[in-house]
């Protein structure tokens, strides 16, 4: 899955998962964030970080996935 495809999936309201690694827009999963600015979480068993920039989040996701 390339960067543009991941961005489209996330913007459609879904997450992208690969083994124990995932990326999502937290507004779609945390009810208290519905009216907040977009924030993206990259999460695995060994890593978890929140990003305000979708491109940074996707870059980190791809780095951790090993496909960058």
N, CA and C of each residue as an Amber inpcrd file, in Angstrom:
protein
   204
   0.8560000  -1.1730000   0.0000000   0.0000000   0.0000000   0.0000000
   0.9010000   1.2350000   0.0000000   0.6560000   2.1560000  -0.9100000
   1.4850000   3.3550000  -1.0010000   0.9290000   4.4880000  -0.1470000
   1.6920000   5.5730000  -0.0610000   1.3550000   6.6950000   0.8140000
  -0.0100000   7.3040000   0.4700000  -0.2960000   7.4860000  -0.8120000
  -1.5720000   8.0730000  -1.2330000  -2.7480000   7.1690000  -0.8560000
  -2.5840000   5.8780000  -0.9980000  -3.6470000   4.9290000  -0.6440000
  -3.9250000   4.9540000   0.8530000  -2.8600000   4.9920000   1.6500000
  -3.0270000   5.0500000   3.1050000  -3.7580000   6.3290000   3.4980000
  -3.3750000   7.4460000   2.8800000  -4.0170000   8.7260000   3.1830000
  -5.5040000   8.6790000   2.8580000  -5.8660000   8.0850000   1.7300000
  -7.2760000   7.9880000   1.3400000  -8.0770000   7.1310000   2.3170000
  -7.4940000   6.0300000   2.7590000  -8.1850000   5.1500000   3.7130000
  -8.4240000   5.8920000   5.0280000  -7.4100000   6.5740000   5.5240000
  -7.5400000   7.2930000   6.7900000  -8.5600000   8.4210000   6.6820000
  -8.5070000   9.1760000   5.5790000  -9.4500000  10.2820000   5.4040000
 -10.8860000   9.7940000   5.2180000 -11.0600000   8.5320000   4.8080000
 -12.4040000   7.9860000   4.6610000 -12.9790000   7.5290000   6.0050000
 -12.1470000   7.5760000   7.0650000 -12.6350000   7.2280000   8.3970000
 -12.2220000   5.8680000   8.8950000 -11.3580000   5.1940000   8.1590000
 -10.9070000   3.8610000   8.5660000  -9.4620000   3.9120000   9.0460000
  -8.9990000   2.8040000   9.5710000  -7.5960000   2.6930000   9.9680000
  -6.8870000   1.7570000   8.9950000  -5.5670000   1.7950000   9.0270000
  -4.7510000   0.8620000   8.2500000  -3.9470000   0.0590000   9.2600000
  -3.9950000  -1.2500000   9.1270000  -3.3200000  -2.1420000  10.0520000
  -2.3570000  -3.0510000   9.3100000  -1.2450000  -3.3270000   9.9550000
  -0.2560000  -4.2840000   9.4430000   0.3350000  -5.0090000  10.6430000
   0.0030000  -6.2510000  10.7910000   0.4020000  -7.0400000  11.9670000
  -0.0240000  -6.2950000  13.2290000   0.9040000  -5.9090000  14.1140000
   0.5010000  -5.2050000  15.3410000   0.6070000  -3.6860000  15.1930000
   0.8360000  -3.1930000  13.9850000   1.0110000  -1.7720000  13.7140000
  -0.2580000  -1.1950000  13.0890000  -0.6610000   0.0080000  13.5450000
  -1.8470000   0.6350000  12.9650000  -1.6690000   2.1440000  12.9090000
  -2.4390000   2.7650000  12.0250000  -2.4900000   4.2210000  11.8910000
  -3.9480000   4.6080000  11.7100000  -4.3560000   5.6990000  12.3820000
  -5.7370000   6.1440000  12.2750000  -5.8580000   7.6180000  12.6380000
  -7.0060000   8.2000000  12.2960000  -7.3900000   9.5300000  12.7670000
  -8.1460000   9.2910000  14.0720000  -7.6020000   9.7670000  15.1660000
  -8.2030000   9.4870000  16.4750000  -9.6230000  10.0100000  16.6180000
 -10.0020000  11.0100000  15.8320000 -11.3720000  11.5400000  15.9200000
 -12.4080000  10.4780000  15.5660000 -12.0160000   9.4790000  14.8170000
 -12.9450000   8.4190000  14.4360000 -13.0670000   7.3250000  15.4920000
 -12.2180000   7.3690000  16.5270000 -12.2000000   6.3140000  17.5260000
 -12.3950000   6.8080000  18.9550000 -12.2320000   8.0950000  19.1830000
 -12.3840000   8.6820000  20.5220000 -13.4870000   9.7280000  20.4710000
 -14.6200000   9.4380000  21.0850000 -15.7810000  10.3270000  20.9780000
 -15.4830000  11.7390000  21.4690000 -14.6070000  11.9000000  22.4550000
 -14.3160000  13.2250000  22.9970000 -13.4350000  14.0670000  22.0610000
 -12.9800000  13.4670000  20.9640000 -12.1290000  14.1990000  20.0220000
 -12.8800000  14.6080000  18.7550000 -14.1650000  14.2970000  18.6710000
 -14.9490000  14.5500000  17.4630000 -14.8530000  15.9870000  16.9610000
 -14.8630000  16.9640000  17.8620000 -14.8580000  18.3650000  17.4590000
 -13.4730000  19.0010000  17.5130000 -12.4610000  18.2000000  17.6510000
 -11.0790000  18.6920000  17.7100000 -10.4490000  18.6660000  16.3200000
  -9.2600000  19.2390000  16.2260000  -8.5050000  19.1690000  14.9770000
  -8.0680000  17.7350000  14.7430000  -7.7650000  17.4470000  13.4980000
  -7.3250000  16.0890000  13.1600000  -6.0250000  15.7440000  13.8710000
  -5.9770000  14.5850000  14.4620000  -4.7510000  14.0450000  15.0360000
  -4.6720000  12.5720000  14.6420000  -3.4830000  12.1400000  14.3340000
  -3.2710000  10.7940000  13.8110000  -2.3720000  10.0220000  14.7600000
  -2.7470000   8.7840000  15.0290000  -1.9470000   7.9540000  15.9170000
  -1.3400000   6.8010000  15.1420000  -0.0460000   6.6190000  15.3490000
   0.6560000   5.4340000  14.8660000   0.9330000   4.6280000  16.1220000
   0.4890000   3.3780000  16.1320000   0.5560000   2.5760000  17.3570000
   0.9380000   1.1350000  17.0510000   1.8060000   0.5980000  17.9040000
   2.1210000  -0.8330000  17.8820000   2.3930000  -1.2540000  19.3270000
   2.7640000  -2.4970000  19.5130000   3.0800000  -2.9730000  20.8670000
   4.3180000  -2.2910000  21.4420000   5.1980000  -1.7880000  20.5710000
   6.4500000  -1.1920000  21.0310000   6.5550000   0.3030000  20.7580000
   5.5530000   0.8980000  20.1310000   5.6200000   2.3020000  19.7430000
   4.2190000   2.8950000  19.7260000   4.1020000   4.1360000  20.1880000
   2.8390000   4.8560000  20.0850000   3.1290000   6.3470000  20.0980000
   2.6480000   7.0360000  19.0590000   2.8620000   8.4710000  18.9800000
   1.6980000   9.1220000  18.2440000   1.4130000  10.3640000  18.6080000
   0.3320000  11.1310000  17.9920000   0.9470000  12.2480000  17.1620000
   0.3990000  12.4400000  15.9660000   0.8980000  13.4410000  15.0170000
  -0.2340000  14.3630000  14.5960000   0.1040000  15.6220000  14.3610000
  -0.8890000  16.5530000  13.8190000  -0.8240000  16.5940000  12.3010000
   0.2750000  16.1270000  11.7250000   0.4760000  16.1180000  10.2710000
   0.3220000  14.6900000   9.7490000  -0.6200000  14.4920000   8.8610000
  -0.8860000  13.1500000   8.3300000   0.3190000  12.5880000   7.5810000
   1.0680000  13.4450000   6.8970000   2.2280000  12.9580000   6.1420000
   3.3230000  12.4370000   7.0650000   3.5580000  13.1140000   8.1810000
   4.5330000  12.6330000   9.1650000   4.0900000  11.2970000   9.7410000
   2.8050000  11.1840000  10.0400000   2.2740000   9.9360000  10.5940000
   2.4310000   8.7840000   9.6010000   2.1170000   9.0380000   8.3480000
   2.2470000   7.9880000   7.3280000   3.7050000   7.6030000   7.1280000
   4.5920000   8.5930000   7.1120000   6.0200000   8.2950000   6.9750000
   6.5010000   7.3970000   8.1120000   6.0810000   7.6880000   9.3430000
   6.4820000   6.8670000  10.4860000   5.8790000   5.4650000  10.3840000
   4.6110000   5.3840000   9.9740000   3.9520000   4.0860000   9.7790000
   4.7350000   3.2450000   8.7850000   5.0990000   3.8370000   7.6500000
   5.8380000   3.1080000   6.6240000   7.2360000   2.7320000   7.1060000
   7.8580000   3.6080000   7.8680000   9.1790000   3.3050000   8.4250000
   9.1040000   2.0960000   9.3590000   8.1290000   2.1190000  10.2540000
   7.9800000   1.0000000  11.1920000   7.5660000  -0.2910000  10.4980000
   6.7870000  -0.1340000   9.4580000   6.3380000  -1.2990000   8.6870000
   7.5020000  -1.9030000   7.8980000   8.4990000  -1.0490000   7.6110000
   9.6700000  -1.5310000   6.8700000   9.5210000  -1.4440000   5.3810000
   8.6130000  -0.5900000   4.9000000   8.3950000  -0.4940000   3.4520000
   8.7350000   0.8800000   2.9040000   9.5250000   1.6380000   3.6430000
   9.8900000   2.9670000   3.1610000  11.2750000   2.9410000   2.5730000
